[in-house]
Amino acid sequence: MSDITRAGEDFTVPARLIADGLGLPEHAIARAMSTGAITTRTERGEGADAGRFRLSFFYRGRSFRLTVNAEGQILSRARFDRPGT
């Protein structure tokens, strides 16, 4: 079971997951998102990846990516640096 919820094409991800993924304190997430310091992108899988979604979070030179199914269950997670950003 996942704490990620879906409403249509929108997903809600708990701040604690984003904080852990980006290496930030949980209390900083809402403010960073509201000011645009954290940006997001959602991608829908096609073909062999149909029914999967990639939820990406970007903060400064860091990226955190969750791959989830249609019910919001986490299938994989990745954290990586983006040099030069």
C-alpha positions in Angstrom: 0.0 0.0 0.0 1.3 3.5 -0.9 0.5 6.9 0.6 0.5 8.3 -3.0 -3.0 9.1 -4.2 -4.3 9.7 -7.7 -7.2 11.8 -8.8 -7.5 11.7 -12.6 -4.1 12.6 -14.0 -2.9 14.2 -10.8 -0.9 12.5 -8.0 -0.4 13.6 -4.5 2.9 12.6 -2.9 3.5 13.0 0.8 6.1 15.6 1.7 8.1 13.1 3.7 8.7 11.0 0.5 9.8 14.1 -1.4 12.0 15.3 1.4 13.7 12.0 1.8 14.2 11.8 -2.0 15.7 15.2 -2.3 17.6 15.2 1.0 15.7 18.1 2.5 13.8 18.5 5.8 10.2 17.7 5.5 9.0 21.1 6.8 10.8 22.8 3.8 8.9 21.0 1.1 5.6 23.0 1.0 7.5 26.4 0.9 10.0 25.2 -1.7 7.1 24.0 -4.0 5.1 27.1 -3.5 8.0 29.4 -4.4 9.0 27.2 -7.4 12.3 26.0 -5.9 11.0 22.5 -6.3 9.5 21.8 -9.7 7.8 18.6 -10.9 7.0 16.6 -14.0 4.6 13.7 -14.5 4.9 11.4 -17.5 2.5 8.6 -18.6 4.0 5.4 -19.8 3.3 4.1 -23.3 3.6 0.8 -25.0 5.3 -1.7 -22.6 5.1 1.0 -19.9 1.4 1.6 -20.2 -0.3 1.9 -16.8 2.9 3.3 -15.2 3.7 6.9 -14.4 7.0 8.7 -13.7 6.8 11.4 -11.1 9.9 13.6 -11.1 10.9 16.3 -8.6 13.7 18.7 -9.2 15.5 20.9 -6.7 18.6 22.8 -7.6 21.0 20.2 -9.1 19.1 17.2 -7.6 16.4 15.0 -9.1 14.1 12.5 -7.4 12.1 10.1 -9.5 9.3 7.8 -8.6 7.8 5.2 -11.0 4.3 4.3 -9.8 1.4 2.2 -11.1 -2.1 3.6 -11.7 -3.0 3.0 -8.1 0.0 5.0 -6.8 2.1 2.0 -5.7 5.8 2.8 -5.9 7.5 0.5 -8.4 10.9 2.1 -8.3 12.7 5.2 -7.0 15.9 7.0 -8.0 17.8 10.0 -6.8 20.5 11.6 -8.9 22.5 14.8 -9.4 22.1 16.8 -12.5 25.5 18.4 -13.1 25.4 21.9 -14.5 21.9 22.8 -13.3 
